[in-house]
């Protein structure tokens, strides 16, 4: 399923938080949003998953305006892992993952229990099935929420800093899982090296606008990183994969 963001603009208190952003994620592609804190990445994603209606522009899934879709129909094709998730009641892990099946109730011949079990196995949380969600560590909660999103069986997956709270092994595992899922994925990522290793394309956002886009090796150039992130970057090639990786230090002071 193709995701298109066409001229999306968001305003708050007289200021433009997101300014006329155009972005396309082709079916099955993994596209990353990178940029400094406060650049508008999360606000843009909130427009994509319908938590926020933009002041201008439109978000489309295979040509259909997402904000014109019925909420349940939208949830059957688009799943989200927001940056912050909260729960007031201490559901078990099994119950949290099962929430991903709610949009499909009465529409599938496959057992919801089987789908949830598969999602939990893929994210490595099966052993937590009977644990209370509130008692989990941050990393465990994150993997459970990813399992919930996968149990939703979406065609498009929106992720806002999905590797928050995860140790390095689980960061690599989760992003490899997402990349191999076959879903159309749009993810805001804080770690540029993880973004370079897993994304097909990157969009660099600064001050609410896209300032660069393209394959990671073309986008993650020292001049751009100095301008956008205020750091000096030294690109190197990963000895195993050939993906661009970055070493950082502070820009020299004058």
N, C-alpha and C positions, 0 to 999 in steps of 0.2 A: 504494500500500500504506500502510495506516494504522499509525502507531507510537504505542503507549500505554505510559507509565510510570506504574505504579500503586503508590503508597506505598513507593517504593524507599528503603531505609535501609542505610547502610554504617557499620560500626563498626570501629575500630582502637584498640588499647591502651586500651580502656574508654571511648573517646570516640566520639561520633557525627560522622562526617565528612560524611555525607549523611543528612538527617533527614526521612523521610516525604514524599518529593517525588512530586507528581502532575503529569503533563505529557502533552499530546497533540499529535501532529503529523499533521494530516490528509493524505491522499494528495495528493502533488504540491506540498505547501507547503514553504516554506523558513523554518524556525524557528531563532532564535538564542538561545544561552545567553550571558548577559553577567554579569559580576561581578568583584570584586577577586581578586587572586592568593590562592590558598588557600581559595577559597569552596566548593569541591567540584565544580566544573564537569567537570574531567577525570575525577574518580572516578565521577561519574554516567555519563559517556560510556563508561567502561570496563565498566560494568554493561550498557549497551545493546549493545555489540559483543562481549559474552560473555568479556571478559578477566578479569572479576571477578564473582563471584556475590554478590548482595546478601544482607545478613543478614535483610532483610525486604522484602516487596513483590515485584512481578513486572514484567517488560518483555514486551510483546506486539506481534507483527506480524500484523495482520489477525486478532487474537484468539488467536493461538498463542503460547504461552510460549516465548521465544527459547531459554531454557536447557534446554528439553525437546527442542529440535530437534537433529537430526543435524548435526554440524559442517559437512559438505559442503553439506547442504541450506541451512543458514543462510548459508553463503558465497555461494550462488547468488542470494540476495535482498538481502544486506546487505554493503556494502563500507565500509571505514574508512580514514581517513587520520589516524593518531595524531599526537600532538604531537611525539614523538621517534621516528625510525626509524633503524635501524642495519643495516649489511650487513658481514659478515665477509669476503666474497669479492667481487672486483671484476667483477661481471657487467656486460655491456654494457647500455645503455639499452633496446635491443630486448628483451633477455632479462628485464630487470626488468618491463617493461610486460607481457610475455607471461605472467608469473606470475599476472596477473589472470584468465587463462583457465583456470587449473587446476581450479576447481570445476566447469567446464562440459565437461571433456574427455569426448568420446563422446556428448554430448547435443545438439549443435548442428549444423545443416546449413550454417551460414555459416562461412566460413573464419576461423579464429582469426587468421591473418595479416592479413586485411582489417580485422577488428575492432580489432586493435592499431594498425594503421596509421591508422585513423580517430581513435582516441583520442589518438595522438601528434600528429596534425595539429591536432586541436581544442585541444590544450594548448600547441602551438607548440614541440614538442621533436623534430620529425622530423629536423632537421639534426644532432641529437645521437645518432642511432640507433646508431652504432658506437663511441661514446665509452664509456669505463669509468665506471660510476656513481660510484665513489669519487673520481674526478678532477673531478667537477662542482662548481660553486659551490652554496651553500645554496639559492639561488632556483631553479637548474636542477634540483637534486634534488627540490625540492618539486613542481615541475611534472611531473616524471617520475612521482612517486608518485601524483599526481592522475590522470595518464594511466593508470597501472596500475589505479586504482580504477574509472575509467570503462570500461576494457577488461573489467572483471569483469561489466559489464552488470547492475548491481544494480537493485533497485527502491527501496532505501533507502540513503542515503549519510550516514555519520557523519564529521564533520570536527572535529578538535581543533586550533584555531588554524591554519587552512589557509593564511593569508597570511603566516605566519612566513617570514622571509628574502626575501620578494618585494618588488621595487620597486613604486612606486605604480601604474605602468601595468599590471603583471602582477597586482597585487592586484585592481584593478578588472576586469581581463579574466577572471581565474579566478572571481571571485564572480558576474560576469555569466554566465559559462559554466554555473556550478552552478545559478544561478537559472533559466536557460533550459533546463535539462536535462530538466525534467518529472519528476525524481525527488523522492521524499520526502526532505527534507534536515533534519538536526539538526546544528548547528554551534556550537561554542564560539568566540566571537570576542572579541578583545582591544580592537579599535578600535570604539568606539561609533558613530562616524560611518559606517563601513562597514556595521555592523550595521543602522543606521537606513535606509541607502540600499538594502539588498538583502533584508532579512528581512520576511516577512509578519507575523510575531509575534515578540515577545521575551519571554523569561523571565529575570528578574533573580534571581540566586542570591547569598545572603550567609550566611555561617556555616552552610552546608549546607542551607539552606531557601530555597524560592521566596518572595520578598518582594513581587514584583509581576509581572504578566504582561499582555500585550495588544499592540495595534499600537504601533510605535515612537513615534509622535507622542503617544500617551497615556502611555506608560511613562517616556520620557526627560524627566522633569520636574525642575526645579532642586532641589526639596526632597528628592526621592528620591536624586538623584545626590550631593547634599551628605551625606546620611545614609549611603549605601552606599559611595561612593568618596572622600568627604572632599574634594570639589572644588566650586567654584562654577561652574555651567554657565549659558551664555547661549544658549538655542535660537534659531536663525534658520532661514529656509526657503531651500533650494537654489533659485537663480534659474531653473534649467532644469527640474528634476524636481519641485520642490515638497516634496521629502522634508525632514524635520527634520534639521538639522545643528547641531552644538554647538561653541561656543567656550568654552574653559576658563581659569580662573585659580585660584590658591589661595584657600581660604577666609580671610577676614580673621582675624587673631589677636586675642585679647582679653587 
